[in-house]
């Protein structure tokens, strides 16, 4: 038998066995090329949908603006018609109350032309 026992005080850093430490080295996993293509295409799709959604918002605002503008033009036309009506009614009332109109005779039908 051998009486000499040799102990190694230092171990190599490649395979260190210590308390509560794993001795297995795991390799880092990375995404494959197909996974990267799928992720990029999904991101492109999401950004495209966001772009289209913003475009439809602008279009809906355009429809609302055109509806409000047509309503404004209709109300402007009504206001002009009412201003003409007001002027006509004021002129009739002014003519009734004038001294010249009070001095005039009422119009009567004197007759019709005979055949």
C-alpha positions in Angstrom: 0.0 0.0 0.0 0.9 3.5 -0.5 1.4 5.6 2.4 1.7 8.8 0.7 -1.5 10.8 0.0 -1.3 13.8 -2.2 -3.9 16.6 -2.1 -4.5 19.2 -4.7 -4.9 22.6 -3.1 -6.0 24.4 -6.2 -8.2 23.2 -8.9 -8.3 24.4 -12.5 -10.9 27.2 -13.1 -12.5 25.2 -16.0 -14.2 22.7 -13.8 -14.6 24.1 -10.3 -16.6 22.0 -8.0 -17.9 24.0 -5.1 -20.6 23.9 -2.7 -24.1 24.7 -4.2 -22.7 25.3 -7.6 -23.6 23.6 -10.8 -20.9 21.7 -12.7 -22.7 21.9 -16.0 -22.1 24.8 -18.3 -25.1 25.7 -20.4 -24.6 27.3 -23.8 -26.5 30.5 -24.6 -29.4 30.0 -26.8 -30.2 32.6 -29.5 -33.1 33.0 -31.9 -32.9 31.3 -35.2 -33.2 33.0 -38.5 -36.8 32.0 -39.0 -37.8 33.3 -35.6 -36.1 36.6 -36.4 -37.9 36.9 -39.7 -41.3 36.1 -38.0 -40.6 38.7 -35.3 -39.6 41.4 -37.8 -42.7 40.7 -40.0 -45.0 40.9 -36.9 -43.5 44.2 -35.9 -43.9 45.5 -39.5 -47.5 44.3 -39.4 -48.2 46.1 -36.1 -46.7 49.3 -37.3 -48.6 49.1 -40.5 -51.9 48.6 -38.6 -51.1 51.6 -36.4 -50.4 53.7 -39.5 -53.7 52.7 -41.2 -55.6 53.4 -38.0 -54.2 56.9 -37.8 -55.0 57.5 -41.5 -58.6 56.5 -40.9 -58.8 58.9 -38.0 -57.7 61.8 -40.2 -60.3 60.7 -42.8 -63.1 60.7 -40.3 -62.1 64.1 -39.1 -62.3 65.3 -42.7 -65.8 64.0 -43.0 -66.8 65.8 -39.7 -65.2 69.0 -40.9 -67.0 68.9 -44.3 -70.3 68.2 -42.5 -69.8 71.2 -40.2 -68.8 73.4 -43.2 -71.9 72.4 -45.1 -74.0 73.2 -42.0 -72.3 76.6 -41.8 -73.1 77.4 -45.4 -76.7 76.4 -45.0 -77.1 78.6 -41.9 -75.4 81.5 -43.8 -77.9 81.1 -46.6 -80.8 81.1 -44.1 -79.4 84.2 -42.4 -79.3 86.0 -45.7 -82.9 85.0 -46.5 -84.0 86.2 -43.0 -82.2 89.5 -43.5 -84.1 90.0 -46.8 -87.4 89.1 -45.1 -86.6 91.5 -42.2 -85.9 94.3 -44.6 -89.1 93.7 -46.5 -91.2 93.7 -43.3 -89.5 96.8 -42.1 -90.2 98.6 -45.4 -93.9 97.7 -45.3 -94.2 98.9 -41.7 -92.3 102.1 -42.6 -94.5 102.7 -45.6 -97.7 102.3 -43.5 -96.5 104.8 -40.9 -95.2 107.5 -43.3 -97.1 110.8 -43.9 -97.0 110.3 -47.7 -98.8 106.9 -47.4 -101.4 108.4 -45.0 -102.2 111.1 -47.6 -102.8 108.5 -50.4 -106.2 107.0 -51.3 -107.0 103.4 -51.1 -107.0 101.6 -54.4 -110.3 100.3 -55.6 -111.3 98.3 -58.7 -113.1 100.6 -61.0 -114.1 98.0 -63.5 -113.0 95.4 -66.0 -112.4 95.7 -69.6 -115.3 94.5 -71.7 -114.8 92.0 -74.4 
